[in-house]
Each structure stands twice: as structure tokens, then as C-alpha cells.
Amino acid sequence: MSGRSTSRIRLSDAALTPFGQWFPANRGFYDNFRAWLQAGGYGPSALNIYGAAARLALGLLDKPYWQIDLESDIARVEAHLQVHYTPSTQVDYHKGLLKLVEYLHLRCPQAPPPKPIHWEYYLHTFPEWLATAVRAYLRHCQRAWLPETQHQATKDALSHLTLFLRWAVQQTPLTQAADITPALWYDYVDARLAAGISPVTLNGELSALLAFLKDLAEQGCPLCARALQILPLKQGPKLPRDVPLAQLRQLLVQIETDAASPHTGIRRMGLLDRAWFLLMLHSGLRIGEVRRLRRADLDLQGPRVRIEQSKGLKDRLVPLSPTTVTALRAYLDVRGPANSEHVFIYRHQPLSDCYCSERLLTYGARCGTRVTPHQLRHSCATLLLNAGAPILTVQTVLGHKHIDTTLGYARLYDGTVAADYYRAMSEIEPHLALAGVPEAVPPTGGQLLALVEALRDGTLNAQQQETVHALRAAILRLTEPPDQAT
């Protein structure tokens, strides 16, 4: 065990039932636990340490594994650790006990207790009528949220909505909803802007407030009518940020390197990362859609993927590219067991909120680039439009509710806009020509080269890049002096 003798079970510990005297089912359970760890990518050192923790727990508790209480019994093992083992061993064994609890959940499913929402933290300064109204409104909102997102979505909504309301109750008594006025909101905006808060953040808070007030109005609650007419602060339009093709290639090289690694754990993570990376880049999935994806949602023969109850509780079918299908098949071959039907798992659990972001940071650090998962979705839209896909097709693939959202991506490939413009104008101008008016002077070679250089700055696919390169070479040949032409 790499010299870590402190991680071995004390053979003189009289409280432990010897392995040979265990219940036969527990011996099989222990062997399966170690096999489960190994299938999850754990190395020999972790297998020894976590296996020792499991032997300690099973030997100390001396009961069939399906009767182990995941709170009181595991707490008893933790207490035994604190008395009989060194602090460094306690840390190692605690990690092993967490994995044992995870495996017990898999073998003996028990519904985890719901996480509490600390309502008092947000509402303790509110008058009773307002606290009751906020609770009722958010419980109504929860009906439209996926069960696995309800806890975080409730916390986010509470934060956005109550920031202003908590400030307001400190400024003036709020005895009724009609006390929430535009003047009060604008005073809040001035204070927040002075504190350096951006208009984008304030507009998000205003959106949450207006939704709350509209809900009160629908229930017949008297309001200040002007409060529902508050306008958001002006903010410039923001272009989606796609990833240049050169950076995408660099990232894929790094991912492919891991996917071909001789090390089992690294190779499995590389195959996992390649599969979700291509799902986002080729099919435009959101990061939450990737994390929630179930095995039953994949139709690799179709090939397509079903996205259920996504943003706005909408369903859609998204086609899969041949490269993505190949990557998914390769990953599923090494996926291993898990306590859920999620497609993507890491160490037996569905991907965490930050897994994909952290992996992209790791790959990006190797090649000197920084990319977020959502930028892969942006790049999917840009590449599809740039390849000539109709705007409505891209809207359907990405699951945009409004066409304006998809049109925002059209501004990302300005390089093709200039070419389309000049091609159209070449057909329009002859129809507008007036008699007696000299024709327009054709562009010079230098002007044509400048146009081609502008095209090269756009986000182009490989075929378009070759076309632009050939066009530039042709223009250079045409503009050469006659005595240099060959």
C-alpha cells in the first residue's frame, strides 16, 4: 500500500469480527464493492484504503449489509475511528466510508432526505404578508422546474427576488404590495449602480420582481399599477462567443490523447470527455441536458437523441453526427456500473455541476486556451449556419423558443456576409443603372484582396477556407505585372 501502513486495519482490534466469521453475504458484498471501485477507475492505493475502511465497518457492525443504517451505524464507525486511529488514517477511512455509503445506496436504494431551503435567511426581515406571498409564489414556480433542479432553482430565485425586497423593508415599511413603487425601485438601482453592480444583474433582479408582482396581480392583490411598467436598464446587445476552429482542434487533440492513453483511468475519462464534448459541439446540447441525459434517450441507430423537459419544459429530438455516435459507443463500452441510468457518470455518479467546466479548463491549460462548455453550443450554431443550414433548422436543433435568439448567431460569421452582399449587389446594380450615367468603376486588385482578407477573418469551415485561399491566389496572379506572369 505504498508504505501507508497507518491505513491498515489494526489486527488487535477486539471489536472487529474477523473476516472469516462474517455473514457469507457480507463477504460477497465486500468483493463486489472492490470490483465496483475498480470498474470506476480507482487505482490499487485507493482500492486498499477504501477496502480497509469497508472491512472495518462490516467487521465492527457485524450485521447483514442490507440492515446497515446509513446514519446511526456509519456514525458509530466514525466514532470508532476517532478513538482508535490516527488523524491521517481517519481522513483516508472517512473517504472510504463515503464510497461504502454510496455503494450501499446502489445495492439497497434509499431515498435521500430532501435538502432544506433556509427560508428564514431570506425572509426573516419581511412582514408576514410578504414572507407568505414569496413562499407561495416560489412553490408555484417549482411546479415548472425539474425535480433534480428544484432545490438550486429555488435558491437562485429567492436570491434574485429578495435582494431588492430585503433592501426595501429597511428603507420603508411595506404594509402591502402597493407600497412597492417605481420610486423605491429606482432608489435601489441608484444604490446598486454606485456599488458597481452591472445593468445586466439589475435587469435580472427586475425580471424576478416583475414576475412576482404579476403573480400577485393575477390573484387580485392591489398593486401600484406603475410598478408593472418599470423598464429595464439599457444594455448593448451581446454577441454569443463561439470558439475559433483552431482552438476547437487543439482541444480535440488533447481529448483524443487522453482517450488513447494506456492508463485505464485516464483513457476512460478521455472517452467520457470526448463523448459529451462532441454532443455539445455537433448537436448543440446545453450542459444541463448533457448531465441529465438517460440511456433510454439515446437512439444510436436513428441516430438521434431525445431531450426531455429541457429549458422551459420543452422536448425535442436532435440528430447525432456519425462522429458523435462513434464517440458515444466507445464511451458506453467503458461506462461501468452506476446507481442511475444517466449516460454520463464519473466514479459511479452523474456528472457534477462543475465537471465539464473543470475538464475544459484542464484541456485548455495544456494548449493555452480557455473555453467554457456553453461556448461549444455557441460554436455548434455558428458552424451550422456557416455551412448553409437554414435558420429554422438551427433553431430546432438548439431548442430556441424565439427565432431572434438564433438570429443572434448569424452575426458571428461576418466573413460570409460581405461575400453575400457583393454577390447580391452585382445582380441589383444593373437594374438600377440610369441612361447616360457611366458604369461604376470595377474594384481594383487591392480592393479585391482586402475583401478576401475580410472573408478570412470570419468563422469558416474547411471547404470555405480552401475556396477563399484559392480566390486569393487567383487575384494575386491576375494583379501580377505582365512581365512577371508565367
LUMBABA-704451 format. One line per 10 residues: number of its first residue (from 1); their letters; for each residue x, y, z of C-alpha. Coordinates in steps of 0.001 Angstrom, whole numbers. Each point is the difference from the previous one (the first is absolute). Last residue first. Example, Ala and Ser with C-alpha at 12.3 -4.5 7.8 and 13.67 -1.06 7.14 Angstrom:
! LUMBABA-704451
2) sa) 13670:-1060:7140; -1370:-3440:660
***
This chain:
! LUMBABA-704451
486) taqdppetlr) 4322:32910:-66140; -923:3524:984; 2909:2220:1030; 140:2085:-3204; -3755:446:27; 7:1533:3509; -1790:-2229:2548; -3584:1024:815; -1615:-3036:-1611; 2323:-2424:1796
476) liaarlahvt) -713:1634:3380; -3732:-181:-669; 257:-3722:-750; 1967:-675:3199; -2593:1861:2050; -2842:-1970:-1578; 1793:-3295:654; 431:899:3674; -3640:1102:253; -1156:-3300:-1485
466) eqqqanltgd) 2279:-2033:2289; -1309:1851:3042; -3571:-580:-1139; 634:-3739:-257; 1591:-140:3470; -2799:1900:1725; 127:3731:418; -285:2252:3060; 823:3390:-1519; 3436:1626:-195
456) rlaevlallq) 694:-1640:-3369; -2958:1835:-1514; 1496:3330:966; 3265:-1019:-1687; -1989:-813:-3139; -1570:3463:15; 3400:1655:407; 1309:-2096:-2894; -2855:1203:-2197; 718:3613:937
446) ggtppvaepv) 3702:-463:-845; -843:-1557:-3358; -2116:3014:-826; -3762:42:154; -1952:628:-3199; -818:3665:-713; -3746:492:105; -1667:466:-3335; -258:3454:-1435; -3420:1649:278
436) galalhpeie) -1544:774:-3351; -2898:-2356:549; -467:-922:3646; 1163:-3306:1572; -2394:-1389:2613; -551:-3378:-1653; 3756:-403:-593; 629:734:3718; -2143:-2822:1409; 1865:-3035:-1332
426) smaryydaav) 3484:1108:1080; -1613:1260:3207; -1014:-3529:964; 3505:-1432:-460; 1492:2970:1833; -2285:-504:2999; 410:-3785:173; 3803:373:13; -143:2663:2701; -2317:-2108:2169
416) tgdylraygl) 2251:-3060:-271; 2733:1518:2169; -2563:1354:2441; -493:-3513:1375; -984:821:3549; -2895:2275:-937; -2092:-3022:-939; 299:-1193:3586; -2378:2700:1203; -2526:-1288:-2527
406) ttdihkhglv) -413:-3064:2206; -1181:2079:2947; -2228:2060:-2298; -1717:-3222:-1097; -1530:-320:3464; -474:-3255:1917; 3488:-1258:-791; 331:-3791:130; 3528:-131:-1464; -921:-2434:-2768
396) tqvtlipaga) -3318:1734:-740; 1532:3493:-217; 2790:-1346:-2222; -2581:-1460:-2360; -1953:3275:0; 3172:1920:-968; 578:-2231:-3006; 3332:-1894:50; 2509:1550:-2418; 3293:-1222:1446
386) nllltacshr) 475:3323:1791; -3368:-403:1649; 951:-3448:1302; 3448:1194:1103; -1422:2953:1907; -2661:-2037:1776; 2462:-2703:1053; 2514:2637:1116; -2541:1553:2362; -682:-3454:1473
376) lqhptvrtgc) 3753:-474:481; 99:3421:1643; -2376:-1372:2630; 2701:-2401:1210; 2460:2831:723; 3286:454:-1877; 3409:1309:1029; 2996:-567:-2259; 3703:-660:522; 183:-3581:-1285
366) ragytllres) 476:-1907:3255; -1962:2535:2069; -2970:-461:-2329; -152:-3734:711; -122:591:3745; -2391:2943:-263; -2233:-2112:-2237; -3:-2701:2672; -910:2515:2687; -2928:1357:-1986
356) cycdslpqhr) -1268:-3496:-786; 85:-1105:3656; -1455:3190:1531; -3637:-935:508; 904:-3584:886; -146:-2852:-2499; -2243:-2870:1048; 1652:-2350:2535; 1829:-3338:-328; 3459:1561:-1
346) yifvhesnap) -958:2375:-2792; -3252:-615:-1807; -1384:1062:-3362; -2953:-1904:-1402; -2116:367:3134; -1853:-3228:829; 767:218:3710; 1960:-1810:2722; 2914:-590:-2328; 1835:-2902:-1621
336) grvdlyarla) 2719:439:-2667; 192:2539:-2792; 2765:-1834:-1878; -1984:-1223:-3048; -2302:3005:356; 2964:2274:-752; 907:-1666:-3304; -3643:-62:-1088; -401:3689:833; 3116:979:-1963
326) tvttpslpvl) -1153:-1951:-3055; -3448:1609:187; 1589:3458:315; 2136:-566:-3090; -3033:-1218:-1961; -1850:3228:911; -2990:-226:2319; -3392:1506:-796; -1936:1871:2711; -3545:-838:1054
316) rdklgksqei) -1788:2562:2158; -1911:345:3266; -858:3287:1735; -238:577:3770; 1095:3648:-443; 3609:-1145:-152; -40:-3784:-397; -2877:-2316:810; 1306:-2768:-2244; 2880:53:-2472
306) rvrpgqldld) -196:-3038:-2269; 3196:-924:-1813; 389:-997:-3613; 1507:-2629:-2284; -2368:-1621:-630; 2154:-3068:815; 1687:1779:2911; -3350:835:1561; 959:1524:3332; -2738:1169:2400
296) arrlrrvegi) -220:-3441:1641; 3558:447:1249; -1008:3112:1907; 1231:3558:-625; -164:2262:3071; 3664:1102:-131; -29:637:-3744; -3262:1936:196; 1398:2121:2831; 3060:834:-2130
286) rlgshlmllf) -2207:1089:-2868; 4:-2142:-3118; 1083:1519:-3313; 84:-3226:-2035; 3541:61:-1415; 1838:2063:2640; -2057:-950:3058; -261:-3693:-835; 3617:67:-1186; 1241:1148:3413
276) wardllgmrr) -2308:-2479:1786; 1548:-2965:-1846; 3616:1223:-19; -95:599:3749; -1181:-3528:798; 2562:-1573:-2329; 2738:2120:1578; -1222:-859:3497; 155:-3719:-852; 3468:364:-1516
266) igthpsaadt) 1321:1817:3070; -1298:-2716:2332; 1294:-2885:-2114; 3478:1419:-614; 1040:-935:-3566; -1294:3397:-1150; -1986:123:-3256; -2935:1992:1421; 2487:2265:1789; 1712:949:-3266
256) eiqvllqrlq) -3376:346:-1708; -1003:2592:2591; 3193:1998:-557; -372:-108:-3790; -3671:968:341; 961:3082:1996; 2512:1089:-2628; -2527:-544:-2798; -2582:2125:1817; 2628:2708:469
246) alpvdrplkp) 763:120:-3737; -3709:33:-809; -572:3165:1993; -2351:-447:2983; -3369:1758:28; -872:2947:2185; -3633:1049:-360; -239:3664:-965; -1284:2328:2661; -2467:2777:-761
236) gqklpliqla) 674:3184:1942; -1751:585:3269; -2788:2405:821; -1411:-333:3487; -3245:-1920:277; -3358:1767:-187; -2380:317:2942; -3580:-391:-1272; -1210:-2480:2638; 959:2489:2715
226) raclpcgqea) -2210:2619:-1617; -3129:-1908:1020; 913:179:3685; -1556:-3270:1091; -3228:-1325:1525; 75:-3851:253; -2528:-1626:-2335; 1831:-3329:-324; 1116:917:-3526; 1488:3204:1453
216) ldklfallas) 2083:-1987:2493; 1400:-2119:-2844; 760:3154:-1955; 1894:1363:3016; 2148:-3133:261; 799:-3:-3727; 845:3709:238; 2415:-620:2888; 1830:-2846:-1755; 399:2077:-3180
206) legnltvpsi) 1211:2940:2065; 2668:-2183:1634; 1219:-1131:-3421; 6:3611:-1204; 2136:894:3000; 2566:-2667:-893; 211:1174:-3621; 226:3646:1114; 3219:-860:1886; 478:375:3758
196) gaalradvyd) 2814:2404:841; -1212:1169:3422; -1187:3287:-1517; -2074:-2073:-2435; -1567:-1806:2944; -940:3195:1834; -1436:1620:-3116; -1962:-3167:-833; -1462:-126:3516; -1161:3599:-261
186) ywlaptidaa) -1508:-912:-3378; -1914:-2908:1568; -1441:2164:2785; -1092:2641:-2497; -1599:-2690:-2184; -2223:-1026:2925; -278:-3000:2331; -2381:1429:2611; -2930:-1404:-2029; 1045:-3487:1160
176) qtlptqqvaw) -1062:811:3553; 1471:1079:3339; 3510:466:-1329; 1568:2303:2586; 2746:2102:-1616; 3749:-172:-590; 915:-3238:1741; -2982:-1787:-1513; 1226:1101:-3449; 3492:-1488:316
166) rlfltlhsla) -1411:-3406:853; -2485:357:-2871; 2745:889:-2480; 2187:-2983:822; -3109:-2142:542; -834:-835:-3589; 3428:-925:-1341; 1035:-1982:3096; -3291:-1811:378; 36:-917:-3697
156) dktaqhqtep) 3525:-1404:268; -835:-1980:3144; -3170:-1373:-1605; 1897:-948:-3165; 2627:-1809:2070; -2580:-2113:1859; -2311:-516:-2980; 2672:-1201:-2421; -319:-3770:559; -3797:226:58
146) lwarqchrly) -148:1906:-3308; -1547:3428:386; -3485:1094:-1127; -1741:-1021:3227; 2737:1756:1950; -1326:3368:-1168; -3193:-447:2058; 2090:-827:3063; 1949:3158:-768; -3134:2151:-42
136) arvatalwep) -1421:-1495:3204; 3254:581:1911; 286:3568:-1291; -3609:801:937; 386:-1421:3516; 3181:2029:594; -1766:3125:-1308; -3079:-375:2211; 2115:-741:3085; 2161:3089:-284
126) fthlyyewhi) 3465:-862:-1299; 3190:127:2082; 239:-3813:423; -658:-681:-3701; 3313:-909:-1635; 1810:-1745:2843; -3320:-1219:1386; -752:-1931:-3168; 3008:-2244:432; -1089:-2542:-2595
116) pkpppaqpcr) 389:-3542:1286; 1544:-2774:-2073; -2364:-2912:-456; 1008:-3193:1817; 1657:-2552:-2291; -2318:-2761:-1212; 1518:-3321:944; 1193:-2501:-2588; 1669:-3093:1482; 2704:-1028:-2487
106) lhlyevlkll) 624:3460:-1463; -555:1863:3261; 2321:-2520:1644; 2582:861:-2667; -215:3696:850; 221:-762:3710; 3136:-2047:-682; 1449:2850:-2069; -571:2405:2896; 1527:-2553:2372
96) gkhydvqtsp) 3149:-108:-2143; 332:3772:112; -330:-130:3806; 2620:-2740:29; 2598:2251:-1587; -697:2943:2324; -98:-2243:3090; 3330:-1514:-1053; 1622:3440:39; -1559:792:3404
86) tyhvqlhaev) 1301:-3241:1568; -2363:-2863:797; -1692:-1499:3075; -2211:2693:1510; -884:2105:-3041; -493:-3098:-2154; -2465:-1524:2453; -2064:3203:-156; -45:-197:-3815; -1161:-3630:213
76) raidseldiq) -2850:984:2346; -978:2829:-2350; -181:-2591:-2798; -2432:-2024:2101; -2178:2989:985; -265:1595:-3435; 171:-2547:-2798; -1729:-2649:2061; 1495:-3375:-873; -2680:-2681:-378
66) wypkdllgla) 769:-718:-3662; 3651:-664:910; -890:-2850:2303; 1222:800:3526; 3404:-58:1675; 260:3806:466; 3729:-52:744; 1001:-2543:-2634; -2121:1631:-2714; 1297:3481:812
56) lraaagyinl) 3641:-990:332; -135:-2120:-3131; -1496:2984:-1875; 2763:2304:1215; 2622:-2556:-1032; -1553:-194:-3482; 128:3796:-276; 3718:-7:847; 941:-3017:-2096; -2067:958:-3032
46) aspgyggaql) 1256:3604:212; 3603:-1214:-182; -717:-2512:-2790; -1612:2580:-2317; -3617:1119:-221; -1554:139:-3476; -3658:-694:752; 356:-3648:-992; 2593:-348:2786; -2347:1490:2556
36) warfndyfgr) -2810:-2330:-1050; 2336:-3003:190; 950:1060:3547; -3663:259:997; -782:-3330:-1663; 2624:-1712:2164; -1455:1665:3119; -3560:-1017:-920; 1112:-3596:-518; 1538:-25:3469
26) napfwqgfpt) -3091:1720:1389; -2296:-2658:-1487; 2072:-2736:1680; -587:1672:3397; 3409:766:1421; 1957:-2539:2043; 2906:-325:-2469; 363:3818:-113; 589:195:3754; -2666:1892:1996
16) laadslrirs) 1461:3285:1152; -215:1294:3579; 3165:-1839:1018; 2182:2339:-2080; 3267:-1967:101; 157:-268:-3798; -34:3789:-291; -1378:661:-3465; 2601:1353:-2381; 87:3693:-912
6) tsrgsm) 2847:782:2409; 2232:-2267:-2093; 49:2511:-2850; 3221:-1336:-1567; -1410:-80:-3537; -2787:-2362:958
***
